[in-house]
């Protein structure tokens, strides 16, 4: 059973199915208990030598009817109860995914991918079992336990009381073990999360591991994580097995005692020492009823163990669902902006910024203005804050009001979806999905025509490469685009941004993996197809920047100069130094080529 605040509602959402399944389960239990009674009657008839052909056919008919009802009932309750577990698992997974999509960059920086994936695998599987198997064990243990106890009392109250006392002790023992098992389950889930994260990271960086011949080192580290997962799992299994074996042993002792005491009662009745109607058939029936009680008592132990597991999983999933959505539209003022009216004017006013988990200023008093339709470059050294400037424009982090404006609107007061809809983005770390090339290019709108997809690939300089692939645009890319080169990945990502045709395009160092000829072709394409639309290009190469409308120079988180290539050669020492350095590199490369 699952009791967390995020999980109650599913009992009500699927209440009708739970009730129908529970009724089918109780019906099965009721008719199952008819079988021991019929068997007992047959034994007594044999003993009394009153069993006739007609009576035997009657017993057989009753058994067949019971079997048919039990068969139908078992099918129904499995479909209803276990089916609910699968449906609820899917519902919770959807809720988790939708909530996770709203999380900020900070959340994903602080939580590893492998650990998050463990929530979708181990933890959700435990929740599904709790809704499915947990409901089954609770209803079945309650119904079968009550029905069997009533029938046992009718046969022999004293013998029933003698059996019930040890069962209460068994229940108390199982309860005592619950908290201990819950702690061990949580440790195992945490160990599995660490193992999952390590494996995910290792597979992502497998090329680096091979290049540095560090397979053995990574294997040793993996062995450590795997051993921790194994040890915590075995630790939990030991306690689980101890509970099950102990309960099973106690029940076996009780069953043997029933047979002995029942046999004594029958013997004394036959010798005339006591007056009782307890027959051999009654003993067989009573023993079968008690056998029916074994499942409910064992189920209580399993239910307690499952509850211990689900409690740990509830907590971990609840921590995700309770995580505050930092980037939201709660304070939005401009609800009626028509996206088609956005021209792409951008202004930064005295913007300072530090990441949520740090007090160090990444940006300090950033000021600049971009006119609609300009192609603007941003240049600066590594770690100067270039990428942070454009990430803030996308509202990947919260900032103060009145710091960044698009067409005069404060982005903190614009709907989040609108802000991101009017911006096309090529990130510094190119990411492609494990889909076909045309699906990656048309990611912003899956209904785009093949002609538009080919045009975008042409403008980004990747159409020729795609045509050489065996399956062309239907080529399925490997995970994270590993089946294409770095330059091809960048150009496919550029095509994906161009086809969006947004008023603002951001390219964060997305020409670094292409040659200068392809770079020049792409820049000319941008001037052609993005006329009157704003484009921001972060780059290190001067050849990328020198033909742009203006260049913003960033040093140590501050904008130190803005101007054209020619203007910056006069007034910016940092820009002049970078130009000289890159010219020197060209000369050195030229000398080496001549040799």
C-alpha positions as CSV (number, residue, x, y, z in Angstrom):
1,X,0.0,0.0,0.0
2,X,1.2,3.5,-0.8
3,X,0.2,6.4,1.5
4,X,2.3,9.4,0.4
5,X,0.6,12.7,-0.3
6,X,1.4,12.4,-4.1
7,X,-0.2,9.0,-4.3
8,X,-3.5,9.0,-2.4
9,X,-5.4,10.4,-5.4
10,X,-4.8,7.3,-7.5
11,X,-6.9,5.2,-5.2
12,X,-9.8,7.5,-5.9
13,X,-9.0,7.9,-9.6
14,X,-9.2,4.1,-10.1
15,X,-11.6,3.4,-7.2
16,X,-14.2,1.6,-9.3
17,X,-11.6,-0.8,-10.6
18,X,-10.1,-1.4,-7.2
19,X,-13.6,-2.1,-5.8
20,X,-14.5,-4.5,-8.7
21,X,-11.1,-6.3,-8.3
22,X,-11.6,-6.5,-4.5
23,X,-15.1,-8.0,-4.8
24,X,-13.8,-10.6,-7.3
25,X,-11.0,-11.4,-4.9
26,X,-13.3,-11.9,-1.9
27,X,-15.6,-14.0,-4.1
28,X,-12.7,-16.2,-5.0
29,X,-11.7,-16.5,-1.3
30,X,-15.3,-17.4,-0.3
31,X,-15.6,-20.2,-2.9
32,X,-12.0,-21.5,-2.3
33,X,-13.0,-22.3,1.3
34,X,-15.8,-24.5,-0.1
35,X,-13.2,-27.0,-1.3
36,X,-12.0,-28.1,2.1
37,X,-15.6,-28.5,3.3
38,X,-16.5,-30.7,0.3
39,X,-13.3,-32.8,0.8
40,X,-14.2,-33.2,4.5
41,X,-17.7,-34.3,3.6
42,X,-16.3,-36.9,1.2
43,X,-13.9,-38.3,3.8
44,X,-16.7,-38.6,6.4
45,X,-18.9,-40.3,3.8
46,X,-16.2,-42.8,3.1
47,X,-15.6,-43.4,6.8
48,X,-19.4,-43.9,7.4
49,X,-19.6,-46.0,4.2
50,X,-22.5,-43.8,2.9
51,X,-20.7,-42.6,-0.3
52,X,-22.9,-43.5,-3.2
53,X,-22.5,-42.9,-7.0
54,X,-25.1,-40.1,-6.9
55,X,-23.5,-38.5,-3.8
56,X,-20.0,-38.6,-5.5
57,X,-21.4,-37.0,-8.7
58,X,-23.0,-34.3,-6.5
59,X,-19.6,-33.6,-4.8
60,X,-17.9,-33.5,-8.2
61,X,-20.5,-31.1,-9.6
62,X,-20.0,-28.7,-6.6
63,X,-16.2,-28.9,-7.1
64,X,-16.5,-28.1,-10.8
65,X,-18.7,-25.1,-10.1
66,X,-16.3,-23.8,-7.5
67,X,-13.4,-24.3,-9.9
68,X,-15.1,-22.3,-12.6
69,X,-16.0,-19.4,-10.3
70,X,-12.5,-19.3,-8.9
71,X,-11.0,-19.3,-12.4
72,X,-13.2,-16.4,-13.6
73,X,-12.7,-14.5,-10.3
74,X,-8.9,-14.9,-10.4
75,X,-8.8,-13.6,-14.0
76,X,-10.9,-10.5,-13.1
77,X,-9.0,-9.5,-10.0
78,X,-5.7,-9.8,-11.7
79,X,-6.8,-7.6,-14.6
80,X,-8.3,-5.0,-12.2
81,X,-5.7,-4.9,-9.4
82,X,-2.5,-5.6,-11.3
83,X,-3.8,-3.5,-14.2
84,X,-4.3,-0.6,-11.9
85,X,-0.7,-0.9,-10.7
86,X,0.5,-0.6,-14.3
87,X,-1.8,2.4,-15.0
88,X,-0.8,4.2,-11.9
89,X,2.9,3.6,-12.6
90,X,2.4,5.2,-16.1
91,X,0.5,8.1,-14.5
92,X,3.2,8.8,-11.9
93,X,6.0,8.5,-14.6
94,X,4.2,11.1,-16.7
95,X,3.8,13.4,-13.7
96,X,7.5,13.0,-12.8
97,X,8.6,13.7,-16.4
98,X,6.4,16.8,-16.8
99,X,7.6,18.1,-13.5
100,X,11.2,17.4,-14.3
101,X,10.9,19.3,-17.6
102,X,10.1,22.4,-15.5
103,X,13.2,22.1,-13.4
104,X,16.0,24.7,-13.7
105,X,19.5,24.2,-14.9
106,X,20.6,24.3,-11.2
107,X,18.5,21.2,-10.4
108,X,20.2,19.1,-13.1
109,X,23.6,20.4,-12.1
110,X,23.0,19.2,-8.5
111,X,21.4,15.8,-9.4
112,X,23.2,13.2,-11.5
113,X,21.5,11.6,-14.5
114,X,21.9,8.0,-13.2
115,X,20.4,8.8,-9.9
116,X,17.4,10.4,-11.6
117,X,17.0,7.4,-13.9
118,X,16.9,5.1,-10.9
119,X,13.6,6.9,-9.8
120,X,12.1,5.9,-13.2
121,X,13.2,2.2,-12.8
122,X,13.6,0.7,-9.3
123,X,11.5,3.2,-7.4
124,X,8.6,3.3,-9.8
125,X,8.6,-0.5,-10.0
126,X,8.3,-0.7,-6.2
127,X,5.4,1.8,-6.3
128,X,3.7,-0.3,-9.0
129,X,4.1,-3.4,-6.9
130,X,2.7,-1.6,-3.8
131,X,-0.5,-0.5,-5.7
132,X,-0.8,-4.0,-7.3
133,X,0.6,-6.7,-5.1
134,X,0.2,-4.5,-2.0
135,X,-3.6,-4.1,-2.6
136,X,-3.9,-7.8,-3.3
137,X,-2.1,-8.9,-0.1
138,X,-4.1,-6.4,2.0
139,X,-7.5,-7.4,0.7
140,X,-6.8,-11.1,0.4
141,X,-5.2,-11.3,3.8
142,X,-8.1,-9.5,5.4
143,X,-10.9,-11.4,3.6
144,X,-9.4,-14.9,3.6
145,X,-8.2,-14.5,7.2
146,X,-11.7,-13.5,8.4
147,X,-13.6,-16.1,6.4
148,X,-11.2,-18.9,7.3
149,X,-11.3,-17.9,11.0
150,X,-15.1,-17.9,11.1
151,X,-15.2,-21.4,9.5
152,X,-12.5,-22.7,12.0
153,X,-14.5,-21.3,15.0
154,X,-17.6,-23.1,13.8
155,X,-15.7,-26.4,13.6
156,X,-13.8,-26.1,17.0
157,X,-13.5,-22.8,18.9
158,X,-10.9,-24.1,21.3
159,X,-8.6,-25.4,18.6
160,X,-9.1,-22.1,16.7
161,X,-8.0,-20.0,19.8
162,X,-5.0,-22.2,20.2
163,X,-4.0,-21.4,16.6
164,X,-4.7,-17.6,16.7
165,X,-2.4,-16.8,19.6
166,X,0.8,-17.7,17.8
167,X,-0.5,-15.9,14.7
168,X,-0.7,-12.7,16.7
169,X,2.9,-13.2,17.8
170,X,3.9,-13.7,14.2
171,X,2.2,-10.4,13.2
172,X,3.9,-8.5,16.0
173,X,7.3,-9.9,15.0
174,X,6.7,-8.8,11.4
175,X,5.8,-5.3,12.5
176,X,9.0,-5.0,14.5
177,X,11.1,-5.9,11.4
178,X,9.4,-3.3,9.2
179,X,11.5,-0.3,10.1
180,X,14.7,-2.2,10.0
181,X,13.9,-3.5,6.5
182,X,12.8,0.0,5.3
183,X,16.2,1.4,6.3
184,X,18.1,-1.3,4.4
185,X,15.9,-0.9,1.3
186,X,16.7,2.8,1.2
187,X,20.4,2.1,1.4
188,X,20.1,-0.3,-1.4
189,X,18.2,2.2,-3.6
190,X,20.9,4.8,-2.9
191,X,23.6,2.3,-3.9
192,X,21.8,1.4,-7.1
193,X,21.4,5.1,-7.9
194,X,25.2,5.6,-7.6
195,X,25.8,2.5,-9.7
196,X,23.4,3.7,-12.4
197,X,24.9,7.1,-12.5
198,X,28.5,5.7,-12.8
199,X,27.4,3.4,-15.7
200,X,25.7,6.2,-17.5
201,X,28.7,8.5,-17.2
202,X,31.1,5.7,-18.3
203,X,29.1,4.9,-21.4
204,X,28.8,8.6,-22.3
205,X,32.6,9.0,-22.0
206,X,33.6,5.6,-23.4
207,X,35.7,7.2,-26.2
208,X,37.8,9.1,-23.6
209,X,38.2,6.0,-21.5
210,X,39.5,4.0,-24.5
211,X,41.8,6.9,-25.7
212,X,43.5,7.1,-22.3
213,X,43.6,3.3,-21.9
214,X,41.8,3.5,-18.5
215,X,39.5,0.5,-18.9
216,X,41.0,-1.3,-15.9
217,X,40.8,1.7,-13.7
218,X,37.1,2.2,-14.5
219,X,36.5,-1.5,-14.0
220,X,38.0,-1.3,-10.5
221,X,35.8,1.7,-9.7
222,X,32.7,-0.1,-11.2
223,X,33.5,-3.2,-9.0
224,X,33.3,-0.9,-5.9
225,X,29.9,0.5,-6.9
226,X,28.7,-2.9,-7.9
227,X,29.9,-4.5,-4.6
228,X,28.1,-1.7,-2.6
229,X,24.9,-2.4,-4.5
230,X,25.3,-6.2,-4.0
231,X,26.1,-5.9,-0.3
232,X,23.2,-3.7,0.5
233,X,20.9,-5.9,-1.6
234,X,22.1,-9.1,0.3
235,X,21.7,-7.3,3.6
236,X,18.1,-6.6,2.8
237,X,17.5,-10.1,1.4
238,X,18.9,-11.6,4.6
239,X,16.4,-9.7,6.8
240,X,13.6,-10.5,4.3
241,X,14.5,-14.2,4.3
242,X,14.7,-14.2,8.1
243,X,11.2,-12.9,8.4
244,X,9.8,-15.3,5.8
245,X,11.6,-18.4,7.2
246,X,10.7,-17.5,10.8
247,X,7.0,-17.1,10.0
248,X,7.0,-20.3,7.9
249,X,8.6,-22.3,10.7
250,X,6.0,-21.0,13.3
251,X,3.2,-21.9,10.9
252,X,4.6,-25.4,10.3
253,X,4.7,-26.0,14.1
254,X,1.1,-24.9,14.5
255,X,0.0,-27.1,11.6
256,X,1.7,-30.2,13.2
257,X,0.1,-29.3,16.5
258,X,-3.4,-29.1,14.9
259,X,-3.0,-32.6,13.4
260,X,-1.8,-33.9,16.8
261,X,-4.5,-32.2,18.9
262,X,-7.2,-33.0,16.3
263,X,-6.1,-36.6,16.2
264,X,-6.3,-36.8,20.0
265,X,-9.8,-35.4,20.0
266,X,-11.0,-37.9,17.4
267,X,-9.3,-40.8,19.3
268,X,-10.9,-39.8,22.6
269,X,-14.3,-39.5,20.9
270,X,-13.9,-43.0,19.4
271,X,-13.0,-44.5,22.8
272,X,-15.9,-42.7,24.5
273,X,-13.7,-40.6,26.8
274,X,-15.2,-37.3,25.6
275,X,-18.4,-36.4,23.7
276,X,-17.5,-34.5,20.5
277,X,-18.7,-34.4,16.9
278,X,-15.2,-33.7,15.6
279,X,-14.7,-36.2,12.8
280,X,-11.7,-37.1,10.6
281,X,-13.4,-35.1,7.8
282,X,-13.5,-32.1,10.2
283,X,-9.8,-32.5,11.0
284,X,-8.9,-32.5,7.3
285,X,-11.2,-29.5,6.7
286,X,-9.9,-27.6,9.8
287,X,-6.3,-28.2,8.7
288,X,-7.1,-27.0,5.2
289,X,-8.7,-23.8,6.6
290,X,-5.6,-23.2,8.7
291,X,-3.5,-23.8,5.5
292,X,-5.6,-21.0,4.0
293,X,-4.5,-18.8,6.8
294,X,-0.9,-19.3,6.1
295,X,-1.1,-17.2,2.9
296,X,-2.7,-14.2,4.8
297,X,-0.1,-14.4,7.6
298,X,2.8,-14.7,5.1
299,X,1.1,-11.9,3.1
300,X,1.2,-9.7,6.2
301,X,5.0,-10.3,6.3
302,X,5.4,-9.6,2.6
303,X,3.1,-6.5,2.9
304,X,5.2,-5.1,5.7
305,X,8.4,-5.7,3.7
306,X,6.8,-4.2,0.6
307,X,5.6,-1.3,2.7
308,X,9.2,-0.8,3.9
309,X,10.4,-0.7,0.3
310,X,7.6,1.5,-1.0
311,X,8.2,4.0,1.9
312,X,11.7,4.5,0.8
313,X,10.6,4.9,-2.9
314,X,7.8,7.2,-1.9
315,X,10.2,9.5,-0.2
316,X,12.6,9.7,-3.1
317,X,9.9,10.3,-5.7
318,X,8.2,12.8,-3.4
319,X,11.5,14.7,-3.1
320,X,11.4,15.1,-6.9
321,X,7.8,16.1,-7.1
322,X,8.2,18.5,-4.1
323,X,11.1,20.2,-5.8
324,X,10.2,23.9,-6.3
325,X,9.8,25.1,-9.9
326,X,12.1,28.1,-9.9
327,X,11.5,29.3,-13.5
328,X,7.8,30.0,-13.8
329,X,5.1,32.4,-14.9
330,X,3.7,33.3,-11.5
331,X,4.6,37.1,-11.9
332,X,4.0,37.5,-15.6
333,X,2.4,40.8,-16.6
334,X,2.4,40.7,-20.4
335,X,-0.1,37.9,-21.3
336,X,-1.3,39.2,-24.7
337,X,1.9,39.7,-26.6
338,X,1.5,38.6,-30.2
339,X,4.7,36.6,-31.2
340,X,4.4,37.8,-34.8
341,X,4.9,41.4,-33.6
342,X,8.3,40.7,-32.0
343,X,11.1,42.4,-34.1
344,X,14.1,41.2,-32.1
345,X,15.3,44.3,-30.3
346,X,17.4,43.3,-27.3
347,X,18.7,45.4,-24.4
348,X,20.7,44.5,-21.3
349,X,20.6,47.1,-18.5
350,X,23.2,47.0,-15.6
351,X,22.8,43.2,-15.4
352,X,24.8,41.4,-12.7
353,X,24.4,37.7,-12.0
354,X,25.7,34.9,-9.9
355,X,24.6,31.2,-10.1
356,X,22.1,30.1,-7.4
357,X,24.6,27.9,-5.7
358,X,27.4,30.5,-5.7
359,X,28.1,34.0,-4.4
360,X,30.7,34.7,-7.0
361,X,29.6,37.3,-9.6
362,X,29.7,35.8,-13.1
363,X,28.4,38.9,-14.8
364,X,28.9,42.5,-13.5
365,X,27.0,45.5,-14.8
366,X,26.5,44.2,-18.4
367,X,25.0,46.8,-20.7
368,X,24.4,46.7,-24.5
369,X,21.7,47.2,-27.1
370,X,21.0,45.2,-30.2
371,X,18.8,46.6,-32.9
372,X,16.3,44.5,-34.8
373,X,17.8,42.6,-37.7
374,X,21.5,43.1,-36.6
375,X,24.0,40.2,-36.7
376,X,26.0,40.7,-33.6
377,X,29.1,38.8,-32.4
378,X,30.1,38.2,-28.8
379,X,33.8,37.6,-28.2
380,X,35.8,36.9,-25.0
381,X,38.1,34.5,-23.3
382,X,37.1,31.2,-21.8
383,X,35.1,31.7,-18.7
384,X,34.4,35.4,-19.4
385,X,30.6,34.9,-19.2
386,X,29.6,34.9,-22.9
387,X,27.4,31.8,-22.7
388,X,25.9,33.0,-19.5
389,X,24.8,36.2,-21.2
390,X,22.7,34.3,-23.8
391,X,21.5,31.6,-21.4
392,X,19.9,34.4,-19.3
393,X,18.1,35.7,-22.4
394,X,16.5,32.2,-22.7
395,X,15.4,32.5,-19.0
396,X,17.3,29.4,-18.0
397,X,17.9,31.2,-14.7
398,X,15.9,33.8,-12.8
399,X,17.3,37.3,-12.8
400,X,16.2,40.7,-11.3
401,X,13.4,42.6,-13.0
402,X,14.2,45.4,-15.5
403,X,17.6,43.9,-16.5
404,X,16.9,42.2,-19.9
405,X,14.4,43.5,-22.5
406,X,13.1,42.1,-25.8
407,X,11.3,44.8,-27.8
408,X,11.0,46.8,-24.7
409,X,9.3,44.0,-22.6
410,X,11.1,42.8,-19.5
411,X,11.6,39.1,-20.1
412,X,10.9,38.3,-16.4
413,X,7.4,39.6,-17.0
414,X,6.9,37.8,-20.3
415,X,5.4,34.3,-20.5
416,X,8.2,31.7,-20.4
417,X,6.8,29.9,-23.5
418,X,6.7,33.1,-25.5
419,X,10.3,34.0,-24.6
420,X,11.6,30.6,-25.8
421,X,9.3,30.4,-28.8
422,X,10.8,33.7,-30.2
423,X,14.4,32.5,-29.8
424,X,16.1,29.7,-31.8
425,X,19.2,28.4,-30.0
426,X,22.3,26.4,-31.1
427,X,24.0,25.5,-27.8
428,X,27.7,25.3,-27.3
429,X,27.5,21.6,-26.6
430,X,25.6,20.3,-29.6
431,X,22.9,17.8,-28.8
432,X,21.2,15.6,-31.3
433,X,18.4,13.1,-30.5
434,X,18.5,9.4,-31.4
435,X,16.1,9.9,-34.3
436,X,16.4,10.4,-38.0
437,X,18.2,13.5,-39.4
438,X,15.0,15.0,-40.7
439,X,13.3,14.6,-37.3
440,X,16.2,16.3,-35.6
441,X,16.1,19.2,-38.1
442,X,12.3,19.5,-37.8
443,X,12.4,19.3,-34.0
444,X,10.6,22.7,-33.5
445,X,7.7,21.6,-35.7
446,X,7.2,18.0,-36.8
447,X,4.8,19.0,-39.6
448,X,7.4,20.9,-41.6
449,X,7.7,19.8,-45.2
450,X,10.6,17.9,-46.7
451,X,11.4,20.9,-48.9
452,X,11.8,23.2,-45.9
453,X,14.0,20.6,-44.2
454,X,16.3,20.3,-47.2
455,X,16.4,24.1,-47.5
456,X,17.5,24.5,-43.9
457,X,20.2,21.8,-44.4
458,X,21.4,23.6,-47.5
459,X,21.7,26.9,-45.8
460,X,23.6,25.3,-42.9
461,X,26.0,23.6,-45.3
462,X,25.2,20.1,-44.4
463,X,22.9,19.0,-47.2
464,X,25.8,17.5,-49.3
465,X,27.0,15.4,-46.3
466,X,23.5,14.1,-45.7
467,X,23.1,13.1,-49.4
468,X,26.1,10.9,-49.1
469,X,24.6,8.9,-46.2
470,X,23.1,5.6,-47.3
471,X,19.6,6.5,-46.0
472,X,19.9,10.3,-46.5
473,X,17.6,12.3,-44.3
474,X,16.2,9.0,-42.9
475,X,19.5,8.1,-41.4
476,X,19.0,7.3,-37.7
477,X,21.6,9.1,-35.6
478,X,23.2,7.2,-32.7
479,X,22.8,8.3,-29.1
480,X,23.8,12.0,-28.8
481,X,24.6,12.0,-32.5
482,X,27.6,9.8,-32.3
483,X,27.2,8.5,-35.9
484,X,28.2,11.9,-37.4
485,X,31.2,14.1,-37.1
486,X,31.5,17.1,-34.8
487,X,31.2,19.5,-37.8
488,X,28.2,17.6,-39.1
489,X,26.5,17.7,-35.7
490,X,27.0,21.5,-35.5
491,X,25.5,22.1,-38.9
492,X,22.5,19.8,-38.3
493,X,21.9,21.8,-35.1
494,X,22.2,25.0,-37.0
495,X,19.7,23.7,-39.6
496,X,17.4,22.9,-36.7
497,X,17.6,26.5,-35.4
498,X,17.2,28.0,-38.9
499,X,14.1,26.2,-39.8
500,X,12.4,27.6,-36.7
501,X,12.6,31.0,-38.3
502,X,12.5,32.8,-35.0
503,X,12.9,36.6,-34.6
504,X,16.1,35.9,-32.6
505,X,18.8,33.4,-33.3
506,X,21.5,32.5,-30.8
507,X,24.6,30.5,-32.0
508,X,26.9,29.7,-29.0
509,X,30.3,28.9,-30.5
510,X,28.5,26.7,-33.0
511,X,30.9,27.3,-35.9
512,X,34.0,26.0,-34.1
513,X,34.0,22.6,-35.8
514,X,33.6,23.7,-39.4
515,X,36.3,25.0,-41.8
516,X,36.6,28.6,-42.8
517,X,35.1,28.1,-46.2
518,X,32.0,26.4,-44.7
519,X,31.9,29.1,-42.0
520,X,31.8,31.8,-44.7
521,X,29.0,30.0,-46.6
522,X,26.9,29.7,-43.4
523,X,27.4,33.4,-42.5
524,X,26.4,34.5,-46.0
525,X,23.3,32.2,-45.7
526,X,22.4,33.9,-42.5
527,X,22.5,37.4,-44.1
528,X,20.2,36.1,-46.9
529,X,17.6,34.2,-45.0
530,X,17.6,36.2,-41.7
531,X,17.3,39.6,-43.2
532,X,15.5,41.9,-40.7
533,X,15.9,39.2,-38.0
534,X,18.3,39.4,-35.1
535,X,21.2,37.0,-34.8
536,X,23.7,36.6,-32.0
537,X,26.9,34.6,-32.7
538,X,29.4,33.7,-29.9
539,X,32.7,32.9,-31.5
540,X,36.5,32.9,-30.9
541,X,37.7,33.1,-34.5
542,X,38.1,36.6,-35.8
543,X,37.1,35.4,-39.3
544,X,33.7,34.6,-37.9
545,X,33.3,38.0,-36.3
546,X,35.0,40.5,-38.6
547,X,32.1,40.9,-41.1
548,X,29.3,41.2,-38.5
549,X,27.3,44.4,-37.9
550,X,29.0,44.8,-34.5
551,X,30.9,42.9,-31.9
552,X,30.5,42.8,-28.1
553,X,33.8,42.3,-26.2
554,X,33.4,40.6,-22.9
555,X,36.1,40.4,-20.2
556,X,35.8,38.9,-16.8
557,X,32.0,39.1,-16.8
558,X,31.8,42.7,-18.1
559,X,31.2,44.3,-21.5
560,X,34.3,46.4,-22.1
561,X,33.7,47.4,-25.7
562,X,31.2,47.4,-28.5
563,X,31.8,48.2,-32.2
564,X,32.6,46.9,-35.7
565,X,35.8,45.0,-36.5
566,X,37.5,48.2,-37.7
567,X,36.4,50.2,-34.7
568,X,37.5,47.6,-32.2
569,X,41.0,47.4,-33.8
570,X,41.3,51.1,-32.7
571,X,39.7,51.2,-29.3
572,X,39.9,47.7,-27.8
573,X,43.2,46.3,-26.5
574,X,41.7,42.9,-25.8
575,X,40.3,42.6,-29.4
576,X,43.6,43.8,-31.0
577,X,45.5,41.3,-28.9
578,X,43.3,38.5,-30.0
579,X,43.5,39.5,-33.7
580,X,47.3,39.7,-33.5
581,X,47.5,36.3,-31.8
582,X,45.3,34.6,-34.4
583,X,47.3,36.2,-37.2
584,X,50.5,34.8,-35.6
585,X,48.9,31.4,-35.4
586,X,48.1,31.5,-39.1
587,X,51.7,32.5,-39.9
588,X,53.1,29.6,-37.8
589,X,50.7,27.2,-39.5
590,X,51.8,28.5,-42.9
591,X,55.5,28.0,-42.1
592,X,54.9,24.5,-40.9
593,X,52.9,23.7,-44.1
594,X,55.7,25.0,-46.3
595,X,58.2,22.8,-44.5
